[in-house]
Amino acid sequence: MTVFYNTERGSVTRKEVFMPKPVVDESICEGCGSCVEICPEVFEIVDEKAHVIGPDKCNTCNCQEAADLCPVQAITIE
């Protein structure tokens, strides 16, 4: 994502901003669905495992909370 800032002198400065994205370790995910309850636009349960369906939609919910509440710590924010 690119963000533009106006400086005091009226010029525009461009800065690249890193947007963290959630990652699910499917090998340890139990498919409890707590992440889907918190961030339904980001996570979905498929074949009894959580999958990231909207990695760029963490601005619509609290992906960090979803990661923190995962009972097996299968979600990381990278």
Order of alpha helices (4+ residues) and beta strands (2+ residues): beta-beta-beta-alpha-beta-beta-alpha-beta
